[in-house]
Amino acid sequence: MDKQPVSQVTRCILHLSDFFRFNICLHRFLTTLSFLLGEQRGKCWCYCAHVVKVIPSNGSASEAQATDKRLKVICGANISYLAGNEWIGEKTPMTLCEVRVSPNNSVKPNIGSLELSEALTRVLPFTAKDENRPVLQCVNFVAKDGKLILVSADGFRLAVVTLDYDDGEGQALINRDDLKGIANALRRAKRARVSFEGEDIKTLTIDTELIRYKWVSADGKFPDWEKLIPTEHKLIAHFDTVEAIKAVNSLKVIADAKAYPIDLAIGDGKVIMANPDDKGQADIPADTDGEAIKIRLDGSYLAEALRACGGMPELKLTDGKSPVLFTTNGYKLVVMPMLTTEAKEPAEQEPAEQEPETTEAEAETETTEAEAEPEAEKPKGKRSRAKEPVTAK
């Protein structure tokens, strides 16, 4: 039987006469749908039904079922009634989901649902996991100048996605946990609309043809991220992320620890990736423009950056100790490097060059003091001879 998966069944809710509120354990509800559709243990419990109907209980049921707040679930010849607070016990975590379904939900799209889904998948991995940094645990949504900008940062990386959006201005900070699963839902949606409301209490709303998602903005101010994006560079490189990810994975296998730094030597038409202890090396062909630069990046950060970019991103570098900038199709990702001995040497040479100047200045001061000493001694000698007659008396 060509069965519909549960993820699609939840979108095929028919014959609903009015809005209603209903609390139920979502996990157990989806398990019931799975059971009715024959997806549990590979058995087919409904051979002919391809549509599941979820409707409010009406007078056709028994008196208790008609008067109580219940849902009527129909799948072929199978009918079930689910009461309010079904499967919710004392140990059930209080993570409730309010779903409002309308038979005719008209959405005027102002953004592509697939574009917004891809944007979320590109910024969510780079939010902070540290609970002591609540602002960096959020994705910053900013609408201005005809663009919708999604920004995330964790203190070591900064991800920015820019989409076309010409429907007003607004800003909201949404926690990463509240956005879980939204990217997958948007990928299945046909239309999407993003809107901002409020000034004192800011809210973000994403409407699809089936569901409305609404969040209240978190308290706090997101850092001034625009100043953190490098504007100057001395090297530009283009390379295939698929080959680069394979190289990173091969170097990860031979690393001794979970944290595995990778040295990158970029220039002369190739990217050389190697372990710091020279245990392994991988060469990747690349289009390079500019002077050759060596830099060290955290291996896991590099792998996540390559997966987020995909395709043939543009890599921009200034030197071995400055942030690395990945760019591709309106997406920017900044990754902080790991300092190496070679990167520290130029910074240490600058104070060393200033030392001779300081020494010369001190020598001049000492010479001046030495010349001033004899002149100061002469008056002392005269004064001592003038005092001799007085002492004789």
C-alpha positions in Angstrom: 0.0 0.0 0.0 1.2 3.5 -0.8 1.0 4.9 2.7 1.4 8.5 3.6 4.0 9.2 6.3 2.9 10.7 9.6 4.7 14.0 8.7 2.3 14.3 5.7 -0.7 13.0 7.6 -0.5 15.9 10.0 -0.9 18.2 7.1 -4.0 16.4 5.7 -6.6 17.4 8.4 -10.0 17.6 6.7 -13.6 18.5 7.6 -12.7 20.8 10.5 -15.7 23.1 11.0 -14.2 25.6 13.5 -11.2 26.6 15.5 -10.7 24.8 18.7 -8.2 24.4 21.5 -7.1 20.9 22.6 -4.3 19.6 24.9 -2.9 16.2 24.1 0.4 14.4 24.2 1.8 15.0 20.8 4.2 12.0 20.8 1.4 9.6 21.7 -0.9 11.2 19.1 1.6 10.7 16.3 2.2 7.1 17.5 -1.6 6.5 17.2 -1.6 7.9 13.6 1.3 5.6 12.8 -0.6 2.7 14.2 -3.7 3.5 12.2 -1.7 3.9 8.9 0.0 0.5 9.4 3.5 2.0 9.8 4.1 0.3 13.2 6.2 -2.8 12.9 5.5 -2.9 9.1 1.9 -4.1 9.5 -0.9 -2.7 7.4 -4.0 -2.0 9.6 -5.8 0.1 7.1 -5.6 -1.3 3.6 -7.8 1.1 1.7 -7.7 4.4 3.6 -5.2 7.0 2.5 -6.7 9.9 4.4 -7.0 10.5 8.2 -9.8 12.7 9.3 -9.4 14.6 12.6 -12.7 16.4 13.5 -14.4 17.7 16.6 -16.7 15.1 18.2 -20.4 15.8 17.3 -23.9 14.5 18.2 -23.4 11.4 16.2 -21.4 9.8 19.0 -22.6 8.7 22.3 -23.7 11.3 24.9 -20.4 11.2 26.8 -18.4 11.5 23.6 -20.6 14.3 22.2 -20.7 16.4 25.3 -17.0 16.1 26.4 -14.2 17.8 24.7 -12.9 15.2 22.3 -11.3 14.6 18.9 -12.7 12.1 16.5 -10.0 10.3 14.5 -11.2 8.4 11.4 -9.0 6.2 9.3 -10.9 4.0 6.9 -13.2 1.8 9.0 -11.3 2.6 12.2 -12.8 5.3 14.5 -11.3 6.5 17.7 -12.2 9.3 20.2 -9.4 11.1 22.1 -10.4 13.0 25.2 -8.7 16.3 26.3 -5.5 15.8 28.3 -5.2 12.3 26.9 -2.0 10.4 27.8 -0.9 13.4 30.0 0.2 12.3 33.5 2.2 13.6 36.4 5.5 12.7 34.8 4.7 14.1 31.4 7.0 17.1 30.7 5.0 20.4 30.4 6.0 21.1 26.8 2.7 21.8 25.2 2.0 22.6 21.6 -1.0 24.7 20.6 -2.1 23.9 17.0 -4.9 25.9 15.4 -6.2 24.6 12.1 -8.5 26.3 9.7 -10.1 24.8 6.6 -9.3 27.9 4.6 -6.0 29.6 5.8 -5.1 32.2 3.3 -1.4 33.3 3.4 0.0 36.0 1.2 3.7 35.0 0.9 6.4 37.6 1.3 9.4 35.2 1.4 10.3 31.8 -0.1 9.6 29.0 2.3 12.6 27.0 1.0 14.9 30.0 1.2 13.9 30.6 4.8 14.3 26.9 5.7 17.8 26.9 4.2 18.7 30.1 6.0 17.7 28.6 9.4 19.8 25.5 8.8 22.8 27.8 8.0 22.6 29.9 11.2 21.3 27.5 13.9 24.6 25.4 14.1 26.5 28.5 15.1 24.5 29.6 18.1 26.1 29.3 21.6 25.4 26.3 23.7 26.5 28.0 26.9 23.5 28.8 29.1 25.4 31.7 30.6 25.3 33.5 27.3 21.5 33.7 26.6 21.7 36.3 23.9 24.1 34.2 21.9 21.8 31.3 22.2 19.3 33.2 20.0 19.0 33.8 16.3 18.8 37.5 15.6 16.1 38.3 13.0 16.5 41.8 11.5 14.3 43.3 8.7 15.6 46.6 7.2 16.4 48.2 3.9 14.4 45.6 1.9 16.3 42.7 3.4 15.7 40.0 6.1 18.9 39.2 7.9 19.4 36.2 10.1 22.5 36.4 12.4 24.0 33.9 14.9 27.2 33.8 16.9 28.9 31.7 19.6 31.9 33.8 20.4 34.2 32.0 17.9 32.0 32.0 14.8 29.6 34.4 13.2 26.9 33.4 10.6 24.9 35.9 8.5 22.2 35.1 5.9 20.6 37.9 3.8 17.3 37.3 2.1 15.1 39.7 0.0 12.3 41.0 2.1 10.2 44.1 1.3 7.5 44.1 4.0 8.5 46.6 6.6 11.1 46.6 9.4 11.5 44.8 12.7 13.9 42.9 14.9 13.5 39.9 17.2 15.7 37.5 19.2 14.4 33.9 19.1 16.0 31.1 21.1 17.6 28.3 19.2 15.5 25.7 21.0 12.2 27.4 19.9 13.3 27.1 16.3 14.0 23.3 16.3 11.9 21.6 13.6 10.9 24.8 11.9 13.3 24.4 9.1 11.8 21.0 8.2 8.3 22.3 8.4 9.1 25.2 6.1 10.7 22.9 3.6 7.3 21.1 3.2 5.2 24.4 3.2 4.1 25.9 -0.1 3.8 29.5 1.1 5.4 31.4 4.0 5.0 34.9 5.4 7.2 36.6 8.0 6.0 39.5 10.1 7.2 41.6 13.1 4.9 43.2 15.7 5.3 45.3 18.8 7.8 47.7 20.1 8.1 47.2 23.9 7.2 43.4 23.5 8.5 42.3 20.1 7.2 39.3 18.4 8.0 37.3 15.3 5.4 35.4 13.3 5.8 32.9 10.5 2.6 31.9 8.7 2.2 28.9 6.4 -0.9 27.6 4.7 -1.5 25.2 7.7 0.2 26.6 10.8 1.1 29.9 12.4 4.3 30.1 14.5 4.6 33.0 16.8 7.4 33.8 19.3 8.1 36.6 21.8 11.5 38.1 21.4 14.1 37.4 24.2 15.4 40.2 26.3 18.9 41.5 25.6 20.8 43.2 22.9 22.7 41.3 20.2 26.4 42.3 19.7 27.3 44.8 16.9 28.1 42.0 14.4 28.7 44.1 11.3 32.0 45.3 12.7 33.2 41.7 13.1 33.1 40.9 9.3 36.5 41.5 7.7 36.5 44.1 4.9 40.1 43.7 3.7 41.8 40.6 2.4 45.1 39.6 0.7 44.0 36.2 -0.6 40.9 34.8 -2.3 40.4 31.1 -2.9 37.6 28.9 -4.4 37.5 25.1 -3.8 35.1 22.2 -3.7 33.6 21.7 -0.2 32.9 18.0 -0.9 36.6 17.3 -1.4 37.5 19.5 1.5 35.2 17.7 3.9 36.7 14.4 2.8 40.1 15.7 3.6 39.0 17.0 7.0 37.5 13.7 7.9 40.6 11.8 6.9 42.7 14.0 9.1 40.3 13.7 12.0 40.7 9.9 12.0 44.5 10.1 12.6 44.2 12.9 15.3 45.0 11.9 18.8 42.3 14.0 20.5 38.7 15.1 19.9 39.9 18.7 19.4 41.9 18.4 16.2 43.5 21.6 14.7 44.2 21.6 11.0 46.9 23.7 9.3 45.9 25.2 5.9 48.5 26.4 3.4 46.6 28.3 0.7 48.2 29.5 -2.5 49.7 28.5 -5.9 46.4 26.9 -7.1 45.9 24.5 -4.2 44.9 24.1 -0.5 47.1 21.9 1.6 45.5 20.6 4.8 47.7 18.9 7.4 47.9 17.9 11.0 50.2 20.1 13.2 52.3 17.0 14.0 52.7 16.1 10.2 50.9 12.8 10.6 48.8 13.4 7.5 48.3 15.8 4.6 45.8 16.3 1.9 46.0 18.5 -1.3 42.9 20.1 -2.8 42.9 21.9 -6.1 41.7 25.5 -5.8 41.5 28.8 -7.7 43.7 31.2 -5.7 44.4 34.9 -6.2 46.9 36.7 -3.9 49.8 35.9 -1.8 50.2 32.5 -0.1 49.0 32.4 3.5 49.2 29.7 6.2 46.5 29.5 8.9 45.4 27.1 11.6 41.7 26.3 12.2 39.8 24.1 14.6 38.9 20.9 12.6 35.3 20.7 13.8 34.7 24.4 13.1 36.2 24.0 9.6 34.0 20.9 8.9 30.8 22.7 10.1 31.7 25.8 8.0 32.2 23.7 4.8 28.9 21.8 5.4 27.0 25.1 5.9 28.5 26.7 2.8 28.4 23.8 0.3 29.2 24.1 -3.4 32.2 26.3 -4.2 32.4 29.0 -1.5 34.7 32.0 -1.6 37.4 32.0 1.1 39.0 35.4 2.0 42.1 35.7 4.2 44.2 38.6 5.4 46.9 36.9 7.3 47.5 33.9 9.6 46.1 35.5 12.8 43.0 37.3 11.4 39.4 35.9 11.1 38.6 33.8 8.0 35.6 34.8 5.9 33.5 32.2 3.9 31.0 33.7 1.5 28.4 32.1 -0.9 25.1 33.4 -2.3 24.2 35.9 0.4 25.7 33.8 3.2 28.7 35.0 5.2 30.5 32.9 7.9 33.4 34.2 10.0 35.6 31.8 11.8 38.3 32.7 14.3 41.7 31.1 13.7 44.0 29.3 16.2 47.2 31.1 16.9 50.4 29.4 15.9 54.1 30.1 16.5 54.5 31.6 13.0 51.5 33.9 13.6 52.8 35.1 16.9 56.3 36.0 15.5 55.2 39.1 13.6 53.5 40.5 16.7 56.6 39.8 18.8 59.0 41.4 16.3 57.3 44.8 16.5 58.1 45.4 20.2 61.6 44.0 19.6 62.3 46.6 16.9 61.4 49.4 19.3 63.9 48.3 21.9 67.0 49.7 20.2 65.3 53.1 19.9 64.6 53.0 23.6 68.2 52.0 24.3 69.6 54.9 22.3 67.3 57.3 24.1 68.5 56.0 27.4 72.2 56.3 26.2 71.6 59.9 25.3 70.1 60.6 28.7 73.1 58.9 30.4 75.6 60.9 28.3 73.8 64.1 29.2 73.8 63.3 32.8 77.5 62.4 32.7 78.4 65.7 31.0 76.3 67.6 33.6 78.1 66.0 36.6 81.5 67.8 36.2 79.8 71.1 35.8 77.9 70.5 39.0 81.1 69.6 40.8 82.9 72.9 40.1 80.6 75.1 42.2 80.9 72.6 45.0 84.6 72.9 44.9 84.6 76.7 45.1 82.2 76.7 47.9 84.4 74.3 49.9 87.5 76.6 49.4 85.5 79.6 50.5 84.6 77.9 53.7 88.2 77.0 54.6 89.2 80.4 56.2 86.1 80.3 58.3 87.0 76.9 59.5 90.5 78.0 60.4 89.3 80.6 62.8 
